[in-house]
Amino acid sequence: MLTPLEKAVLEKLLERRGELFDTLRRQVSCASVSKREFSGVGFFTEFALPASAQVARDVPDMTIGDVGAEIPTLEHGAGFVLFIRGGVVTMLEGYTYDESWPENTDEFKLFTTTSA
C-alpha cells in the first residue's frame, strides 16, 4: 500500500497532459507495492501491475524527477524520481540531500523543481 507521501508524489509527477500520462496514471491506480526498501537516506518502492493493466510499450525508458518535498524534519527537503521501464511504472525513489530519511513523513508540502 502506498504511503500518503508516495501517493501525492506520484500524482504530482504524473499530472501532465497526454495519452502517455493518462496510461501511466491508470497503471498507478491499479498498481500494488511489491517491495519497499529504505536506504537510510531515502527509499525505493517497486510496483507490480496486474496482467490486465494497460502498458505503453512504444514509450522509451524514462525517468521523471521534477518534484521535491518540504518535510519538517529535513533541513534540505527531499527529491523523487519515478522510473518508467518498458512502458511500465516500475519504481519510485525518494531521497534526501545527505540527511537521514525521517520515520514520519505525514507532514509535507510538494513542489515542482523545474517546468514540465
VMD Tcl script that draws the C-alpha trace (Angstrom):
set ca {
  {0.00 0.00 0.00}
  {1.27 3.45 -0.90}
  {2.07 5.91 1.85}
  {0.29 9.29 1.69}
  {3.60 10.88 0.60}
  {4.17 8.32 -2.19}
  {0.59 8.73 -3.43}
  {0.86 12.53 -3.51}
  {4.27 12.43 -5.21}
  {3.02 10.05 -7.92}
  {0.00 12.27 -8.58}
  {2.23 15.36 -8.85}
  {4.79 13.62 -11.09}
  {2.06 12.39 -13.46}
  {-0.19 15.46 -13.59}
  {0.94 16.23 -17.14}
  {-1.32 16.06 -20.18}
  {-1.26 13.46 -22.92}
  {-2.06 9.83 -23.59}
  {1.26 8.63 -22.13}
  {0.50 10.23 -18.77}
  {-3.13 9.04 -18.91}
  {-1.77 5.50 -19.30}
  {0.77 5.92 -16.50}
  {-1.92 7.29 -14.16}
  {-4.11 4.26 -14.94}
  {-1.17 1.99 -14.16}
  {-0.56 3.67 -10.81}
  {-4.25 3.42 -9.93}
  {-4.13 -0.39 -10.17}
  {-0.50 -0.97 -9.10}
  {0.44 -2.62 -5.86}
  {3.66 -2.22 -3.90}
  {5.80 -5.29 -4.49}
  {8.78 -4.13 -2.43}
  {9.85 -1.13 -0.36}
  {13.43 -0.73 0.76}
  {14.87 2.03 2.92}
  {18.47 3.05 2.31}
  {18.93 5.30 5.32}
  {18.80 8.46 3.21}
  {15.73 7.52 1.17}
  {13.60 4.71 -0.15}
  {12.90 2.59 -3.21}
  {9.30 1.49 -3.78}
  {8.81 -1.09 -6.53}
  {5.45 -1.70 -8.20}
  {3.64 -4.71 -9.58}
  {0.83 -4.39 -12.13}
  {-1.97 -6.84 -12.82}
  {-1.82 -8.62 -16.19}
  {-4.81 -6.54 -17.34}
  {-3.01 -3.19 -16.89}
  {-2.56 -1.02 -19.96}
  {1.10 -0.74 -20.97}
  {2.72 1.84 -23.25}
  {5.32 -0.44 -24.87}
  {6.23 2.14 -27.54}
  {7.50 4.56 -24.87}
  {11.25 4.71 -24.39}
  {12.59 4.10 -20.89}
  {12.47 7.33 -18.94}
  {12.72 8.92 -15.53}
  {10.63 11.76 -14.18}
  {12.17 13.66 -11.33}
  {10.93 17.22 -11.06}
  {9.10 17.02 -7.73}
  {10.52 17.83 -4.33}
  {9.07 17.97 -0.84}
  {9.48 20.12 2.20}
  {9.32 17.83 5.25}
  {9.56 19.49 8.69}
  {12.31 17.15 9.95}
  {14.52 17.62 6.87}
  {16.62 20.75 6.65}
  {17.11 20.46 2.88}
  {13.94 18.61 1.88}
  {13.57 15.56 -0.33}
  {13.51 14.70 -4.01}
  {11.85 11.95 -6.00}
  {12.42 10.03 -9.23}
  {9.86 7.82 -10.98}
  {11.28 5.12 -13.23}
  {9.38 4.01 -16.36}
  {10.80 0.86 -17.96}
  {9.30 -0.95 -20.93}
  {6.27 1.35 -20.81}
  {5.56 0.42 -17.20}
  {5.78 2.37 -13.95}
  {8.38 0.28 -12.12}
  {9.83 2.18 -9.17}
  {9.64 5.39 -7.16}
  {12.79 6.60 -5.43}
  {12.72 9.17 -2.65}
  {15.93 10.72 -1.33}
  {17.27 13.37 0.99}
  {20.20 15.66 0.47}
  {22.67 13.93 2.82}
  {20.26 13.57 5.76}
  {18.64 10.50 7.30}
  {15.21 9.66 5.88}
  {12.63 10.59 8.53}
  {10.49 7.93 10.20}
  {7.42 10.16 9.94}
  {6.51 11.76 6.60}
  {2.88 12.57 7.40}
  {3.52 16.32 7.04}
  {4.88 17.50 3.71}
  {4.50 20.13 1.04}
  {5.25 19.18 -2.57}
  {6.69 21.49 -5.19}
  {7.85 21.29 -8.78}
  {11.60 21.72 -9.21}
  {11.56 22.50 -12.96}
  {8.93 23.34 -15.54}
  {7.47 20.36 -17.36}
}
mol new
graphics top color blue
foreach p $ca { graphics top sphere $p radius 0.5 }
foreach p [lrange $ca 0 end-1] q [lrange $ca 1 end] { graphics top cylinder $p $q radius 0.2 }
display resetview
